[in-house]
Amino acid sequence: MAASALVTFSLCSTAGAAMTVDSTGDSGGCSLRSVIEAVEAGTSNGCGTVESPTTTINLPANTITLGPQLVVNHGSMAIVGDPSNPTGTVIKGGSDRVMEVKSAATVELVGLEITDGRTADAGAAPDIFTSIPVGNGGGILNHGSLVLEHALVTENQTGEGSLGANAPFKFRGGGGGSGGSGGGIYNDAGASLTVKQSTISKNLTGDGGNGGAGSPGEVPEVGHNAEGTGGGDGGPAG
């Protein structure tokens, strides 16, 4: 299931050059991950100056490819590319979603693209009574305050629901789990999301998992489970 939104407001004002990312690497030096960690710690890390109340983090016109997701735990920061060309500055997911914003954090994403994030498929459930949760928010998972401005969130995806376990004798098959929700962005209950002159499109939510097989009938038939039991229900998509 794809979600699409285009909302227009005025451009927010961001502070002058404060912290600068000069690397497309995933860690170390003045990489985006290292600069976010420095801002949270209130240190420059040799990459600029931390501002109050909001620190601007300027990105190069390039593609930053991540390994694990970026996590912003606390504080206020504006991560800024080029508002006139959002596709020129790309933050690309690697093995996970692109970003998680915790409840104590305020993040502005300005003039950049968030793409290729994905939460993991759930796999097989361990028994017929259990389903495995799937992570929401293929591109961004927001628990705090998030602003998108002149941004593009595209081609992100959540994982597929867990596969229901096959039934033991005389039991019905286990139900499939739900796919993850919010292919592009998942905004948690109580979180704040503002979208300005941005596009959220071509994102997908994961399929629900297949239900497990029912148990077979008895052979030779003795009347207790002559016809076997039903398979489990498939899970809903995200």
N, C-alpha and C positions, 0 to 999 in steps of 0.2 A: 504494500500500500504506500503510495507516494503522497507527500504533503507539500503544498505550495502556498507561499504568501508573499505579497508585495505591498508594503505599507510605506507611506511617504510622510516625513516630518522634516524639520529643519536640521541642519548639521550641528552636532554638538561642538563646543569649543574644547580643545585639548591644550594642555600646557606645552611649552616649548621643549626643545630637546633635553631630556633628563637622563634617561638610560637608553643605550643604543645596543642593539643586537648586531654583531658583525660576523656571525657565523651561521651557516646552514646546518651545522652538526646538531646532534641531539643533546649533548651535554658538554660540560667543561667550558672554560674561557668565557666569552660573552655570548654564549648560545642562549636561546630563548628560555630554556629550562633553568639555566644558571642565573639569568637575570631575574626571572620571577622569584627564585629562591632568595636572591640578594635583596630584592625589594621587600619581601616578607620579613627578612631579618633586619631591615633598616640599614643595610650596608651598600656601598657602591660597587664593591667587587671589581673595581677598576674599570667599570663600564659606564660611568656617568654619575649622576647625582639623584638621590632619592628625594622626592618632593612631598609636600604635605598640602592638602589631604590626599591628593591623587597623583601618583607617579606615572608619567608617560613613558612607554617603552616603544621606541621606534624600530621598525623592522626593515630589513633590506628588501629590495624588489627581487625576490628569488623564491625558491621552494624550500621550506624546512620540513624534512621528513622525520617523524618521531619514531621512537620505539614504544615504550609504555606511554600512557596518556599523560598530559600535563595536568597537574592538580594545583589549583589556587586555593590555599587554605584560609587566608585572612588578608585584610588590608584592602586598599583601593588602588586600582591600576587601570590605565588605558593602553591597550596594545594596538599600535597604529601602523598601518601600511600606507597605501596611497589611495585616498578617497576617490580620486578621479579614475583609478584603474584597479579595482579590487582584485581582479584575476592576476595581477602582476605580483602580488604577495600572497603566497599560498602556505598554509599550515596543513600538512598532510599526515593522516594517521598511519601508524605502522601496524602494531600487533593489538591495538586496542582502540577505544574511542579517542577522539582528539583531545578533549578537555573536560574536566570536572571542576565546577565552581562550588566550593563549600559554603555553608550557611553564613559564615562570618566574613565572606569576601564580596567585594564589588568589582566587577570587571566590565570594561567597555572594549568591544572589538570593532575597530574602525578601519575601513578601506582594505579588507583582506578576504581571502577565501578559506573556508574550513571544508576539507574534503577527505574522503577515503577512510573515515573512521568506521569502526565496526566493533560491536560487542560480540563475545563468543557464543557459539551454539551451546546448548545445554548438555547435549549428549543423552545417554540412556539413564533412566531412573533406576535406582537400586532395588525398588520393590513396587508392588502394585498400589501402595498407599501413599507414595511420595512422588512429587514432581520437583524438578530442579529449577530455581529461579533464573531468569535471563536478565542481563543488565539492560536497563533502559538508556535511551539517548545515544544513538550511534555516533553522532557528531559531537554533541555537547550534552552533558548532564548538569543541570543547574539547580542547586539548593539555595543559592544566595540571591544576589542582585546582578543581572546581566543585561547589557545594552548592546544591540547590534546596530551599526550605523555604516551605510555604504558597504555592506558586507554581503558575501555570497556563501550560503551553506548548501552544499550539493554533493550527491553521490555518497552519502553515508548510509549505514545500515545497522539495524539491530539483529541479534542472533535468533536462531530458531529454537522453539520450545523443546523440552525434553521428550524423548521417546518413552511411551508407557511400557512398563515391564510386562512380559508374558505371564499369564496366570498360572499359579500352582493348581494342583488338582482340586476341582469343584469350585474354584473362584473365578470371578470375572477378570478380564484383562485390565491392567492399569490404564488410567486416562493419560493422554498426551498433555504436555505442559504448554503454557502460553508463550508465544513469541514475544520478544522485547518490544516495548512501545517507544514512540518518538524517534523515528529514523534519523531525522536531522537534529532536533533538539527535544529533550524531555525536561519540562519545567515542573519541578517538584511542588507539592502542596505547600503554600506559604512563601514560595520563592517569587521573585519579581523579574519579569522579562519585558523589555521594551525593544521594538523593532522599528528602525527608521531608515527609509530609502534603501531597503535591503531585499534580497531574494532568497527564499528557502524553497528549493525545488529538487526533484529527482532523487529524493531520499526514500529508503524502503524500510519497512518493518518486517521482522522475521516471521516465517510461517509457524503455525502451531505444530507441535509434535504429533506423530501418529500414535493411536492407541495400541496397547499391547494385545497380543492374541489371547483368546479365551482358552480354557483347558479342554482337551479332547474328551469325547464320550468314552464310556467304559467298554472294553472289549475283553472277554465276552460281556454282554450287557447284563447287569444285575439290578437295574432299576433306579439306582441312586444318582447316576450322572449319565444317563443313557444317551443324551443328545449333546453333551458338552455344555460349555458356558459361553456367553457372549464376549466379544472383544471389547476393549476399552474405547471410550470416545476419543476422537482426535481433539487436540487443543486448539484454541482460537489464535488467529494471527495477532500480532501486536497492534 
